[in-house]
Amino acid sequence: MTKFLAEMSYKRQEIKKGYSDKTLHIDLSKLTIEENSVPKKVRDTFIGGKGYDLWLMWESLPKDRIVKWDEPENPLCIASGPLGGTMGYPGAGKSIVTAISPLTNIIIDSNVGGFFGPWMKYSGFDALRIVGKAEEPVVIVIDGVQEKVWIESAGDLPTESHILAEKLNEKYRNIDKETAKDDRLYVSVVSAGPGADNAYFGCLNFSWWDNRRKLNHIKQAGRGGTGTVFRNKNIVAIVAHSISVKLESQNPEDRDTARQVGRKHSSEILKLDPTQNKMRVIGTGHLPSIMSEFDLLPTYNFKYGRDDDGKDKSLWGDKYEKIFTNTGKGWDGCWRGCAINCAHCVEAFELETGPFKGQKVMVDGPEYETIAGCGSNIGIFDPLHVVEINFYCDTYGLDTISFGTATGFVMESYEAGILNKERTGGLDLKFGNFEDTMELMHRIAKGKDEFALIFAKGIKKMKVYFKANYNLSPEQEQFIQDIGMEHKGLEFSEYITKESLAQQGGYGLTLKGPQHDEAWLIFLDMVHNYIPTFENKADALCWFPYWRTWFSLNGLCKLPWNDVVPDDNKETDAPHKVPEHIQNYATLFESITGIPMGKTPEERENSLISRSEKVYQFQRVFQVRLGHGRRIDDSNIPYRAVGPVTFEEYESRMERYDKQLTEILGKSLEEVQQMPFEERHAITRKHREEHYNKLQDVVYKKRGWNHKSGVIKLEKAKEIWPDWLLKEVMPFIKDLQD
């Protein structure tokens, strides 16, 4: 018997031009459910998606104090966007999750597939805000078919995501018999897992039903601990149950144009993908071989860009192409009508370890970040071992990026003698030890082992703990600072940045911490050489964060934009931007919302960018409000992201580094090589750190930020924001001007 704790009936809002203009507010402490309208000024300024999330957080949080991640007032918000849920357009099924992060104590945002955002939207709500903490484990149900929202006791439901999604999908698809006849299932489940109870990098899993395979897939809102916040609020799951939808469900301004641009982009993907990145066959698994070729694949805790013995070749896409299961049923997309279909899986995978040992399960992925972070970066080169790590991270609700990067850090610390079996609870954490890596993960899920729980708080807090408890020498303290690949508290995603100043800035100058989705410039800088000059790189660190923000405002995936490009893209004036696709998105936005984008390509691009900039700059001020978001927070990225930390590291690429010194010092290679090794190493470090600081100066100026404080200048704020929003942010920026 289901125990209902709260319920609200409502009249489902028909979507008009991409919006329902309603949000849902749930307070778990008070057990209240409210439907709220979205003011026009908020819609015009914040667009949707992450913009709505940020505004809902801003107006909800108390203004007289800084709220910590585990306080009831920390809002967990989920939204789609005006283009989210557009049937027939590639990548239009995204949700965006925000909260105050346990790792960073600032706003984290995570863009995720898996249908929930669109199903919630078509159930009548553009965004969801959850505050408070439930007294008992609960499930939240948003049912657009019955036009009800309720909170119910979770009872004895399991928390492992692969089991939970199956149980809840089956339960809620049968609420309405008429909808249940549609075997495609308009149900999506959001969950975390037992690992998220104990780790600061808990992720959220968003499910969708694959009618061909007859099983549930899950995608992850991985970064920054949104799953940890979710479980801290005592939520077991959120369920969205939608009416059936089609393109017309958006009630677009211009249906024919929306359909036409969707067909155009989809046709291009179907034609060109087989000769470009094979996204439909191996997804982001195509990246390890390219990253390795250009010495950019993180290997042994980001020490190297590949394995010189070629072991990393076992993790390349051709291997995963054979592992991913097609079985004549086709490949998988995390949104209906997405031609890129990059979500792949391994069916009937037999587990070697843990509570499900011997069972055959379906594993979503692995994708590039997992292959690199939980493979080469920790010295594991068996692709099936990476698949197992992937499965348990998902079902336990752990971010594979943070887990892999943190594991690389403890493995190098172990091999350097900072850790030992006594300190790790008996674990032999040398690079490549798959069995003890899995044991560490299982201990996190159990929540009882001391070292596992220290590890589960992330690299930043591990460094503090090691210094306080292990009697380290000054040299050892500097060492763990240099090799601990986190910034602002967030673990690095999986790219070697030592030779890419652009990507160093793309990590260090991000709002939320070193995640590539804000400024993924490594490919443009190191593979295509599209941004060769210092000025090019600084310009890219302004344009790309604004542009990539646009996807999270609208409920879109970035992959269809630049992972399959027009045949003539290289001949355009700005191949790094993929100009034709920018115009596609401008056309789609205009055809759905009816908002004019301008007549010329330049006007249309600028219209998109200016809308995103408003939200991007607002998020920066939000970080200031939370006690961060200043120049000091962007500085001091770990030196391994900038250059070689150890002499061994320098020696591995000595020819490269010595040649760079000839340019820095104006000396011949012979003269450089006669210098003491320690001196060459020190000069390299000083130069590279100064270069990063110079980049900060230039990018701050271009973004309109104060040189010293790193906070937006008043004249820039007045230029981009309407008066009503300016009044909101002014108390947090007026005293931080140069």
N, C-alpha and C positions, 0 to 999 in steps of 0.2 A: 504494500500500500504506500503510495507516494505521499509524503508529508509536505504540504504547501506552506510556505512561510510568508509569502506576499504575492499579490497579483494585481495587474492593471489591464483593463480592457481599453481598447482604443480604436479609432477609425483609421484604417491604413491610408496613408497619403499616397495618391497617385504620383509617380515621378513625372516632373515637368521640366523639360530641357535639362535633364541630368540631375535634378535635385528633388528631394522630398521637402526640404526646408524644415525638417524636424530633427531634433536630437533626443537621445534617451539618457536620462540621468538615474543612476541606481546608487543608493546609500545602503551598504550592507550592515552598518552599525545600527541604523534606524529601521532597516527593512522597509525602505520606501522606494517607489518607482515613479518617475515623473517624465512626461513628454513635454519638451520645450520647443519653441519656435526659434528659427535662426534669423536674427535681424538682417536686413538687406545690407547694412554697412559692414557687417561681419562677412557675409558671403562675398561682397565685392572686394574686400581686402584680403581675406584668407583663402578664398577659392574652394577649399574642401580638403579632404585627406589629412595630411600632416598639419596643414594650416588650421583646420577645424580643431584637431587634437590640441594644438598649442594654445589656441584661444580658450578652449574649454578648461585646460589646465590653469591658464593665467587667471581667469576669472574665478576659479574655484579655490585656489590656494590662498591662505591668509597672507595679507600684505605686511603684517607687522613682525613677522619672523620667518626664518628659513626652515622649511619642512624637510625632514630626513626621509629616506626612501621607505623605511619601515613604519612610518607613522600613518594612522588611518587617513589623514588628509591627502596623502600622495595619490593623485588621480591616475588610474589606468584608463587610457583612451584608445579607442579603435575607430577608424573611419575608412571609407572608400573615397570617392571623389566624383565630380560630375561626369567624367569619362569612364569611371569604374563600372563594370557590369555591362559595357557595350558589347553586345553579341556580334561576333564576326570581325572584331578588330584585334590584331595580335597583341597579347600582353595586357588586356584590359580587365583583368580579374584580381587586382591587387587590393590588399588592406594595408593600413599603416598604423602601427602601434606606438604609443608614447607613454612614458612614465619618468619619474625621477629614478635614476639608475643606482642600484646598490654598489656598483663598481666605481662610479664616477661622481655620484651625488649631484649630477646635473641631468638635463633632459636627454634621454636616449630616444631615438626613433628608429623603427625597423620596418622595412618594406617586405611584405610577404604575400605569396600566392595562396591558393587553397579555398577560394570561393566564399569565405565567411563575409567579407565586406560587401560584395554584391548582394548576397542573400539577405543580409541585414538591411541594406539599402532598399531592396525591393519589398522588404517587410515593412518599410515606412520610415527608416531612420538613416540619415546621412552620417551620424556619428554616435558613439556610445561613450559615456563617462561613468566610471565606477569609483566610488570612494568608500571609506569605512572598512571595517573588518567584520566578517560574519562570526558568530559565536560557535557555529558548527560547520563542517564542510557542506558546501552548497553547489547546486547547478543552477545556472541562469538560462532561461529559455525565452527566445524571441520568436514568436510564431506569427508570421504574417498571414498564414492561412486562416487561423482562428481569430486573428487580430487580438492577441493577448501576449503579455509579457509576465513571466512569473519567476519567483525564486523558490526552489524546492530543496529539501534536504538530500544530500548525496547518498545518505545511507551507507551501504557497504560496497559502493562502486570502487573498482580498482583505480589506481592513478596512473599506471603504465599506459602511455598514449596509444600504443598500437592495439591494445585490448579495449580501452575506453572508447575510442572512436567507433569501433565496430558495434559495441553495445548500445551506445547512444544513437548512432545513425539508425540502427534497426528499430530502436524504441520510438524515435520521434518521426520517422518517415511514415509510420502507421497511424499517426494521430488523426489524419484526415484520409478517409478511404479513397476519395476521388483523386487526390494528389498521389496517393500510394500506387495507383495504377500506372503512373508515369515512372517507368523503371529507371529513369535517369537520376532520380533522387535530388530534391532541392533542399538538402540538409548539409550543414557544415558544423563541425565541432572544434572548439578551441580548447586546448588542454596544455598542461605542463608535464609534471611527472615527479616521482619520488626524489630524483636528483635535485630538482629545483627547490625542494624543501630545505636543502642543506648547502647549496652552492649559490654564490652571488652572480653566477653567469647562467642562471636558468633561462631556458628559451620557451617560447610558446609554439605549439604545433597546431596548424590549421588544416583540417581534413577536407577531402572531397572524394566523391564516389566515382570509381571507374567502372562504367557499365560493361565494357568489353572484358575486363579482367575479373569483374565481380568482386572487387575489394576496395578498401579505403586507402588512399594516398594521404601523406601529410607533408606539408611544407612548413618551414620554420621562420618565425620572427626571432632571429637568433641572438642579436647583439644586445649586450648591456644589462641583461638580467630582468627582462620583462616577465619571464616565467617565474622568477623569484618573487617579484611583487605580486603576481597573480596568486601564487600559493600562500604568500604571507597574508593575503586577504581571505584565505580559507576558501578559495574557489577551486572546485574540482574540474568544472567545465562550463563553457558557454555554448549554447546551441542556437543556430539560426535556421529556421524552417520557412522557406520562401514559396511564394506562388511561382508557377512556371513563367519563364520570361523569353523574350525575343528582342530584336533590335527596336521594335516599336514600343517596347516597355519603357524606354528612355523618354518617349514622347519628344524626339529631337526636333529642333527648329527646321531642319532640312534633312529628312530621312533619306532621300535619294543620294544626296551628296555624301552623307555619312556612310551609306552602303557602298558607294562607288570608291571612296578613298580606302575603305577597309578591304575591298576586293583587290584594289591596286597593290596595296602593301603586302597582302597575303600572297598574291600571285608572284610577286617579286621574290619572296622568301622561298616559295616552292620551287621556283626556277633556279635560283642562285645558291641556295644553301648547300647543295651537294658538292659544289666546286669551291666553296669558301670554308666555313668552319664546321660543317656537318652537325649543326646544332640539333637537327631532328634525329640524328643517329647517336651522338655521344654527348650532346649538350655542352656544358662548360668543361667536360672532361677532355675537350680538345686542347685546353690551355697548358697542361704540364709539359708537353713536348716543346711548345713554343717558348715557355718560360725557361726551360732547361737550355734550349739552343742559345738563348741570349743571356745566360748566366743569371737568371732572375728567379729561379725556383727555390724557395726557402728549404735549406737542407741543414740538418744538425743545428737547430735553434738559430736559423737565419745566418749562420756562419758563412755558408757557401751558397752559390746560386745554382748548383747542381752537384751530383756525385760524380767525381772524376773517374771513378771506375765503371760508370754507366749503370749503376744499380737503379737509378731513378727511371730508367726506360721501362721498367716493369710496371710503372704507374701511368704510362702514357695512354692516350685515348684508344689506340688500337687494342689494348688489353681490355679496357672496359667495354669496348664495342662487342667483344665476345662474351663478357660477363652479363651485361644488361640483357634482359629477356624480352624478346619481341613475340615469339611463338605465333606469328601470323595474326596477332591482334592489333598491330600498329603500335606507335609510340604514344607518349602521354603528354598532355598539356595541362597546366594548372589553371587553365580557363578555357571554356568552350569556344571553339572557333579560332583559337590561337594557332596560327600556321607554324610557328617556330617549334612547338611541341618538344621543349628541351628537358622536360621532367622525365627521367628514366628510372628504372627500378631493377632490382634483382629478386626474382620470385623463388620460392622454395629453397631459401638459403638456410643451411643447417648451422646453428650456432655452436661454437666450441666452448663457451664459457658462461658463467653467470647463472641466474635463476631459470633461464629458458634454455640451458644447454641441451643439445640434442633435438630441440624443436626446429621445425622448418618454418621460416617466416618470410614475409615480403619486406624488402629494404628499399626505401626511397633514396635514390642517389647511389654512390656519392657524387657530389659536384666538386668543382675544382678546389674550393677552399678547404673542403674536408680531405680530399686526396693529398693536397700539399701540407696542410696543418697537421693532420693525423697520420700522414704517411712520411714523406721525405723529411719533413721538419723534425720528426722524432726518430728518424732512422729506421722506419718500418717500410719495407719495399715489397711486401706481399700484398697484392691488391685485394685479396679476400680478407686479410686481416683489417684492412681499411674499411671494408664493407661491414665487418662486425663492430668496429668502433663506431661507425656511422649509425648502425641500428641501435646500439645501447645508448648513445648520446641522445638520439631522438626519443626513444621510449622513456628514458629517464628525465627528459626535458633539460638537456645540457647543450650549450652552444658549442658546436664542434670547433669553431675558430678559437674561442677562449681556451677550450680544453686542450687543443693541440699546441697552441702557442705557450700556454702555461706548462705543459708537459715538457716541451723543449727546454724551457728555462730550468726546470728542476733536474732534467737529465744532464744538462751541462754543469749545473751546480754540483750534482752528484759526482760526475767525473772529475771535477776540479777539487773535490775533497771538502766542499762546504756542507754537503749532505752525506750521510752514510746510513747503513741499515738501521742503526739504533735510532736515528732521527726520523727515518721514513717508516717506522713500524715494521721493519723486516723486508721492505721492498727493495729489490735490486734495480734501481732506476737508471740503468745505463741505456744509451741510445740503442734502439732496436729491440728492446725487451717487450715483446707483445704481451706475454702472460702477465707480467707485473703492471703493465699499463692498464690492462683490463681489470686487474685486482684493485688498483687504485680507483678506477671508475665505480666498480661495484661497492667499494667501501664508502664512496661519496653517497650513493643511493641509500645505503644502510644508515648512514649518519652517525656512526659510533667511533670511528677511528680518528685519533687526534691529528695525525699528519694529513689525512685525507680532508679533514675539515679545514685545516690551515690552507691547504692547496686550493680548496673550493672557494676561498675568498678572493682568489685572483693574484696576479703577479705583484701588483702594487702593495698589497697587504702582506704578501709573503716576504717581500724585501724588508719591510718594517720588522716583521717577526724574526727573520734571520739575524738582522742587526742587533735586535734586543736580546736574543736568547743564545746565540752561537759564538759569542766572543770572537768576532771576526777582526782581522787586522784591517788597517786603513786600505791596504791594497785590495783585500777581498771585498770590502764594502764598495769600493769603486767598481770592482769587477761585476758584482751583481747588479749595480746600477746601470752599467754599460750594456750588459747582455739581457737584462730584463725587458723584453719587448712589449712594453705598455706605455701609454701616454694618456694623461688625464685619468688614469685608472683602467682604461680599456685596452685589452690585448690587441696587438697588431693583427690585421688580416694578412693574407699570405703572399706578399711580394717583397723581393729583395730591392731595397731602395738606395744602396750605397752609391751607385753610379747615376742615379736619377734625382737630381735636385728638385725637379717638378713633383715627383711622387713623395719626396721628403716633405715638401710643403703640403702636398695633398693629404698627408697623414697628420703632420704637426699643426696645421692651421684649420683642421676640421672643427666643427662646432662640438661634436659629441665624443671625439677621440678617433684613433687611427683605424677608420673603416673606409674601404675604397669606394663606397657608393657615392660619396660626395664629390670626389675629384680623382677618378680613376685615370691617371695620366701616364702610367707606366708604359702602356702599349704605344701611346702617341709619342712619347719621349724616346723610348729605347728600341722599340721594334720598327715603327714607321718613320721616326725622326721628323715628325710634323712640327715640333716646337723646339727648334735647335738653339735659339738664342735665349739669353737671360730674360729679355723683355717678353719673348714669346711665352716662356714658362710663367712669368708673373701675370700676363694677360689671361692665360689659361686658368690660373688659380682664382680668377674673378669670374670669368664666363661660365666655366664648367660647374662650379657649385650652384650657381643660380639655375642653370639649365637642368641639372640633374635633380634639383629640388622640385622642378616643375612636374616631374613624373609622380613624386609622392604627394603632390597637391591634387592630382587628378585621378589617382588610382590606377596607375600604369606601371608596366615593367619596362626597364631600360634596354633589355637585350634586343628587342626587335629594332631599336633605333640604330645600333652600331655593330651588331654581330653578324648581320647580313646586310650588305650595302649595295647600292646600284652599281652596275658595271662601270659606269663612267665617273664614279665618285672621285677617283684620283685626279681627274682632269678639272675638277672644280676649284674655285679660289680658296675654299676652306674645307679640304677633305676630312680634317679632324672633327668637323662639326656634322658631317653628313647632311649638307644643305637641303637636299631633296626631301629627306625625312622630316626635317624641321617644318617644312612647308606642309607635309602630310598632317603633322600634328596640329598645326595652326588651322588647317582645313577641318579636321575632325572636331577640334574644340569649338570652332565657329558654327559648324553644322549641328552640333548637339545643343550648345548653350544659347546660340543666337547672338553672342557677343561679337561685335565686329573686331577683326584682327588687323585691319589695314589692307591696303591695296598692293603695295610692292612687297617683294620678299624681305627686304630690310625692315620695313614697317612691321611686318608680321612676326619676324624673329624678335624684334625689340619689344613688341607687345607681350610676347611670352616671357621674355627675360625680365621685364620690369615688374610683372606680376609676381614672379618668383622671388625677386630681390626683396620685395617688401617682407615676405615671410622669412627669408633667410636672415635678414638683418634683425628681425624681431626675435628670432630664436637666439641670436647672439646676446641681445639685451636680456632675454630670459635667463641665460646662463649667468649674467652679471647679477641679476636679482637673486640668484641662488648662491652667490658668493664666489663665482668663478668668471669665466669669459673675459679675461684680461690678458695683457701681453705675457705676463709671467706664466700663464696657463698654456700658452702656445710655445713657450721656450723649452729648452732642456729635454728634447726628445732623446731617447737612449742612443748612445753613440754608435751602436751597431747598425742603426738605421741610416747613419751618415757615413761611416767608414769602418775600417778593420780595427777590431778591439785588441786582439791578441797578436803576438809576433807570428804565430803559426798561421793566422788568418792573413796577415800581410804577406808572408812568404808564399802562400798559395797563389797569389796574383801579383807577385813582386814586379814582374815586367810592366804590368799595367800601372801600378802605383809609382814606381820609379820614373816611368815616362811622364806621368803627370807632374812629378816634382821638377822635372827639367823645365816645364812650362812655368811653374810657380816661381822657381828660383832663377830662371834664366841661365842655367848651367847645362853642361853636356851630360849625357847619360853616364859616361865614365866618371865624371866628377861627382855625380849624385851617388853612384854606387860605392865610391870611396868614403862617403860619409858614414859615421857609426849608425848601425841599424836603429838604435833607440832614437837618434836624432831625426832620421827620416820618418819614423813612425810618428813622432811628436809634431813635426812640421805638418805632416799630412792631416793630423787631427785638428790642429789650430786653424789651418786654412779652411777645412771643410765646415767647421763650426762657425767660422766667420761668414762663410758663404751663405749658410742657412740664415744667419741673423740679417744679412743684407737682403735676402729674399723676403723676410718678414717686413722689413722697412718698406720695400717697394709695393708688396701686396697690400699692406695696411693703407698706404696712400691711395692705391687704386680702389680699394673697397670703401674708402671714406672713413677710416678708423684713425683715432688719435695715435700718434707715434709712440708715446710713452705708455699710456694706459691700455691701448688696444680696444678702446670703447668707441662706438660710433660718434662722429663729430655732430654737433648740433645742426650745422648747415646741411649735412647729409640727411639727418633725420627729418628735417623740415621739408627737404626736397622729395622724399619718397613716401612719407606717411600722411594720411589725412589728419586733420586737427584733433579729432576725437581719440585717435590712437596715440598721437604725440603726447597728449595729456596723460595717457596711461604710462608711457615709458619714461617720461621726463624725470620723475623722482629718482630713477635708477641710473641716469646718465649725466645729469646736470653738474654734479660735483666731481666728475671723473674726466673733465676736459683738460687738455694740456695747458 
